[in-house]
């Protein structure tokens, strides 16, 4: 069958930025990608990446609509805009309403908006990008791909907090999980790469970046994860605290007079690696500083790895057996140091690190980094944009459905 020559535009809209990628509906490397930065400010600009080169364009209109207009102008000049057959949007929170991706209709838009109270920092920004794209390309179908959808298979025991059930009934308080697009893609790639049976495997996937989460995956389905109702729970992250005793938070609030909004800002923006090190949220900077003896950097890395290993061990108890631990994300794919430190913590599982393989498996390389008969450890680069594009192409019929499924999941 001849696959469609149509293209997919993938949009990831944040509160002050908008990332985009243009890919073929049948897969392959991006034709052009980039990010609109500092939206809402005088210095708003777009960085375009194509054919190994970067081009920076200042925005005359500095909002999301202006950014998309500039992106469309560039795509039109490159002869790509008329070939865009669908726009795929990353949407952070789909609550219990969405267990899979969906073609956007007025009703779906209303449902996404209804989820906004659960992700007030994310969903409103996602909606801005969706509405701007609908305005600019009204005749092109659009698809929403939800971070939370993959985790809707979690059992109730993993999904619920031990708080009054009225909080769930009245306010939707439960664990939803995030990074689902990455976990879904990486777990499928890991099964393929490691030669595991598609219907009989147990994995823990660690998506490690400025945002970080780990997920237990049984036969392709999420059964437990570290992030909760919001992306704040779980692992130590670049600027997010991860798990913290609520009693400690209320203690500080009483002593300092900080209100809920101020506490939320501290936990989301001023904590994590940045808060521990008092230096940076960037793992690369911290590794270099640790080599120079910086006490804060050393502590931050130690806490990051301790929390990661502890959560991996806990997630393993949600599986009948552990076949592999898989690292992905900016840190997971590129920090041999973090992987080695984590492997030492997990020796109780019979994990044996292959030091040589670990040191060379960086920069987008897929590979096994363990040896011996114990559970495997592997590095699998993520491709969230590719999976969003695949879902968008499948749901709108741009490509053969079977081919899309083989490529994406």
N, C-alpha and C positions, 0 to 999 in steps of 0.2 A: 504494500500500500504506500502511495506517495503521501508523505506528511505535509501538512499545511505550511506554506512559507510565512504565515502570519507571525507576528511578534507579540510578546507579553511585556508590558510595562509593570514593574513591581515598585510599589510605593510604601515606604515606611515613614510615617509622619509623626514627628515628636513635637513638643511644645515650642521649641525654638530652632528646630532643624527638620529637614526632609531629605531622606535618602532615597535614591532611585536606581533601578537597574533595568536594562532592556535585554531580553534574551529571546532566542528562538523558541517557538512553542514546542519544538521537539527536543529542546535541551541544547547543551553546548556552552561555550564560554560567552560571557556578556559582550554585547556589541558596544555598549557604552554604559557607564554608571557614574555616580557622583553623589554629592551631598550639598544641599543648600544650608548654609550656616548663618547663625546670628539673626534669624528671622525676627522681625519687629524692631531691629536696631538699625542705625544709620549705616553700619558696616556690613549689612547683609550681603552675601555673595554666594555664588555656586562654584564648586570645584567639579569640573567634568573630567572623566578619565576614559580615554579611548585609544586603542592601538599603542598602549604603553606610554602615552603622554598625558600630562595634566594641563588643563586650561582653566583659569580663574576669571569669572565674569561677575562684576558688581551688579547688584539688583537695583533697578530703578524703583520698582514697587517691592517693598521689603516684607510682604506677608506671604502666606502659603500659596495663595492664588497667584501672586506675582512670581513666586518661585516656579510653580508649575507652568505658567505662561512662558517663562524663559527656557524651561526644559523642553517644552513643546516646540518652541521656535528653533532650538538647536536640533531636535530630532527631525523637524521639517526640513531644515537646511541640509541635513545629512541623508534625506530621502527615507527616513525611518517612520515618521509619524503616520503616514497613510497605511503603513503595514501593521500598526498596532491593532490587534484583534480583541484584546482584553486587558484590563488593568487589575492586577492583584494587590490587595492591601493587607498589610499586617495589622491585626487588631489585637490588643493585649488581652482584654478580658471579655469572655463570652459567657461567664457564669455557668449556670446549668442550662441555659437556653440553647447553647450550641455545643454539640459533640462532634461536629465536622464543619468543614468550610462551606460557605454559602454564597450563591449569586445574590448581589445586593439589589434589593427592591425597597420601596418606601417602608414596607413593613419590617424588613430586616434592619434598615436604618434606625427605626424606632426602637427595635429590640436592642441594638448596640448602645443607643443612647440610654436605655433603661439600665444597662449594666454600668454606666459611668460612675455612679456612687461607689462602686466597688474598686474602681481604678481611676480616681479623680485626676491623677497626674498623667494618665496615659490615654484612656478612651476619648476624652474630649479632643486631644490632639490628633488621634487617629481619625476622628470624625471630620476635623477640619480638612485633612488631606483628602478624604473620600468626597466631601462636598465640593471641594475645589476641582477635583478630577471630573466629577459628574458635570460640573458647570462647563469645564473646558472641552470635554469629550462626551457630550450627551448621548451620542448614538453608539458608543462603545460599551459593551457589558463590563461590569466590575464585580469582583469577587472578594469577599472577606475571608481571611485565614486567621484563625484564633490561636493565640498562645496557649490558652487554657483547654482547648478542645481535646487534645491527646490524653489529658489526665482525667477525663470524665469516666474512664473505666476503673478508677480507683475504688476499692471496696469501702463500705461505710466506715469500717474501723480505721482506715487510713485517712478518711476525708473529714472526720468530725473532731472538733475540739471538745474538751470536757468542760463546757460552759452551759448555762441554761439553754435548753432546746428552744426556748422562745426567741433567743438571739438568732437562731437559724431561721425559724419560721417567720419572724418579723423583719429581720435585717439581712438575711442571706449569709450569716456568719458561718463559714466552714472553710476547709482547705480546698483550693482550686488548682494550684500549681501553675507554673509558667515555663517558658522556653520549650513549650511542647513541640513546636515546629522543628527545632534543632534536635531534641531527643528522638522524635519520630524518624527523622532522616538518618541520624547517626546510628541509631540502633539497627535499622534495616541494612545500612552499609556494613556495619560490624558483623552482622549475621552472615552476609554474603562473603566478606573478606575472610572471616575465620572458618567458613565452611560449616556453620552450625545449622541444624534443622530449623526451618522457618517456624514450625509448629511445636518445637520442643527445645526451648533455650531460656536461660536466665541471665540477665545482664544488669550491671549498674553503670549508667552513663553519667559522667561528670562533665557538665558544661561549665567551664571555668573562664571567666573574663571579668570585666568591670562589674557585671552582674553574673552571679554564679548559682547553679543549682545542680543537684544530682537526682537521678530517678532510677527506681527499680523497675525493670521491664521483663515481663513474663510472656513469652510467645508473641512478642510484638505489641503488647498492651501494657500501659502504665499501671502499676499496682501500688506505688508509693513514690513520694517525691518530697524534696526538702522545702520548697517554697509553699506558702500557705494561701491565706485569703488575699494577701498582697505579695509583691516580690521582695518584701523585707525579711521574711522568715527564712531560717535555714543557715546556709553557709556564710562565712565571712566574705564580704565582697569589696569592691574598690572603695566605695564610700558608704555602703550600707552595713549595719551592725550584724545582720543575721540574728540568730537566737540571742535573746537577752532576757533576764529575769524582769518581768513587769514590775515586781516590787522594787527593783533598783531604779526603774524609771520614775515610779511614783515618789520614791525617796528623794531623788534629785529635783523633781518638780516642786516638792514641798520646801526644800532647802533654798532653791534658786528663784522660785516664783515663775518659772517657765510655764507657759500654757501649752495646750495640746499641739497647736500648730508649730510652736517653737521646738517642742520635743520631737515631733515628727520630722522636722527639718534636720535636727541633729542626727537622728538615727538613719536618715536616708542620704544626707549630703556630707556629714562631717565625721562619720564613724568608719568602720571597716579598716582596711589597710591604711587609709589616710589618718584616721583617728589614732590607731595604735602606733604608727610610726612617727606621727607628727612631721612627716616629710612629703609623702606622695601616695596617690592611689594606684600608681603604675607599677606593676610587678617588676618590670625591667629595671626601673630606677631603684627599687628596693633591693633587688638582687645585687646590683652594682654597689649600692651603699653598704649592704651587709658584708660584702667582700672587703670593704674598707673599715669594718668594725663598728658601723653605726648601730647602736644598741636598739633604737626604735625600729629600724628596718629588720633586724634579726628577730625581734619579738613579733613583729607583724607577720613575717613569713612562718614562724613557728606556730602561731595561733591559727593562721589560715590553714596550714597542713593538718594540725591536730584536729580542728573542727571537721575538715574534709574527710579524714580517715575515720573519725568517729561516726559520721553520717553514712559513709559507705558501709561500714560494718553494720550499722543499724538497718540500712536498706536491704542488706543481704538477708536479713531475717524475714523479709516479705517474700522471699523466693524459695522454692523447694530445693534448688541448688544454684550455685554461682558458677557460671561458665566463663565469664569475662568481666573485667572492669575496663571501661573505655573512656579515654580522655578526649575532650574536644574544646572548642572555644579558643580565644586568643592566648590564654595562659596554658590551657590544656594541650594545645597543639604545638606550643613553642617553648615552654619552660621544662627542659629536661631536669632541672634542679627540683622543681616542685613535684614532678612525677617520681623522682628518685626518693625524695623525702617521704612522700605518701606511701610508696612501696615498702619502705622500712617499717612504717607504722602498721602495715597490713601483713607482715610476715606470718602472723598467727593463722592466716588463711592458706598458707603454703605458697604464697606468691614469691617468685624469685625473679628479680629484675635482670634483664640482659643489658648490662651497662653500655656496651658498644651500640646496640640497636637504639637504646634510649637517647644516647648523645647525638645520633644522626637523624633521628625522626623528628624533624622540625621543618618549619617553612612550608606547611601544606602537604607534607608527606604522610601517607597512610602506612602503618606498619605495626607489627607485633613487637612489644618491648619486654617480653618475659620469656623465660625458658623453664623447662621442667614440666612435670605432670600436673602441677596445680592449676588453678584458674588462670586464664590468659589475661594479660594486660595489653591493650592496644591503643594506638592513636588514630583517630578517624576525623579528618577535617569536616566541619559542618558546612552546609550549603542551604541556609534558610531561604535565601532568595530563589534558588533553584526549585525548592519544594513548593514555595508559594506560586511560582510560575507554572509548575506542573499541575497543581490543584486548579489554578485558574484556567489553564488550557483544557483540562479534563472536563470541568464543570460546564464549560461553554462550547465543547465539541470541536475545539481547534485541531485536536489530534486524536488518533485512535486511542480509546480509553485503556485498552490493555497495554499499549506501549507506554502510556503515561504512568500507569501503575508500576510497571516494571522499572521505569526510570526513577520514580519518586519515592516509592514505598516498598 
